[in-house]
Amino acid sequence: MPPDALYDALLDVARRLGLDIRVAAMDPKAKARGGLCLVRDTRTLIIDGGAPLVERIGVVAEALARFDLDAISMAPAVRLRIEKKQRIAPLPRPLAKTRG
């Protein structure tokens, strides 16, 4: 599956999970390229729109790896990318809440 199609498919899974998706340019000096957080009690996936496509794919796959996706239909290549992140991801931390 081409990387752009994989990225779109991963975003589709995130939407089906009810995640709010925000793509915005982040400070290039920042170590993080995005991730999953809570914004006003809404599960939000933040993605650095200025990051290379491969990094954006990794951010989305890592966020999705925290969910039980057994009942969600997706292409095998999409499921494989998420499962790779499940095998190497550290234990999940509680989602941080923002003030506001």
C-alpha positions in Angstrom: 0.0 0.0 0.0 1.4 3.4 -0.9 2.3 5.6 2.1 -0.3 8.3 1.3 -3.0 5.6 1.1 -1.8 4.0 4.3 -1.9 7.4 6.1 -5.4 8.1 4.8 -6.5 4.6 5.9 -5.0 5.1 9.4 -6.8 8.4 9.7 -10.1 6.7 8.7 -9.7 4.2 11.6 -9.0 7.1 14.0 -12.2 8.8 12.8 -14.2 5.6 13.2 -12.9 5.4 16.8 -14.3 8.9 17.4 -11.0 10.7 17.7 -10.8 14.4 17.0 -8.0 14.8 14.5 -5.9 18.0 14.4 -3.1 18.5 11.9 -1.0 21.6 12.5 2.6 22.7 11.9 4.6 22.3 15.1 7.9 23.8 16.1 10.6 22.0 14.1 12.8 21.9 17.2 10.1 19.9 19.1 11.0 16.3 19.8 7.4 15.1 19.5 5.6 14.9 16.2 2.2 14.6 17.8 0.2 12.0 19.7 -3.0 11.2 21.6 -4.2 13.5 24.3 -7.4 14.8 25.9 -8.6 18.3 25.0 -11.6 19.3 27.1 -12.5 15.7 27.7 -12.3 14.9 24.0 -9.8 12.2 22.7 -7.7 14.2 20.3 -5.0 13.0 17.9 -2.5 15.8 17.2 -0.3 15.4 14.1 2.6 17.7 13.0 1.5 18.6 9.5 5.1 19.6 8.7 6.6 16.2 9.6 7.5 13.8 6.9 4.8 11.4 5.8 6.5 8.4 7.4 6.6 10.2 10.8 2.9 11.2 10.5 2.1 7.5 9.8 4.1 6.5 12.9 2.2 9.0 15.1 -1.2 7.8 14.0 -0.3 4.1 14.1 1.2 4.5 17.6 -2.0 6.3 18.8 -4.2 3.6 17.4 -2.1 0.9 19.0 -3.5 1.9 22.3 -7.0 0.8 21.3 -8.8 -2.5 21.0 -9.3 -2.7 17.2 -10.4 -6.3 16.9 -13.9 -5.3 15.8 -12.9 -2.7 13.4 -12.5 -3.7 9.7 -9.4 -2.4 7.9 -7.0 -3.4 5.2 -4.3 -6.0 6.3 -1.5 -3.5 5.6 -3.1 -1.0 8.0 -3.7 -3.6 10.7 -0.1 -4.8 10.3 1.3 -1.2 10.7 -0.7 -0.7 13.9 0.3 -4.2 15.3 4.0 -3.3 14.8 3.5 -0.3 17.0 1.7 -2.4 19.6 4.8 -4.7 19.8 7.3 -1.9 20.3 5.2 0.8 22.1 5.9 1.3 25.8 3.2 0.6 28.3 0.4 3.2 27.8 0.4 6.2 30.1 -2.8 7.9 31.2 -3.9 10.6 28.8 -2.9 14.0 29.9 -5.7 16.6 30.4 -5.3 20.2 29.2 -6.4 23.1 31.2 -9.4 25.0 30.0 
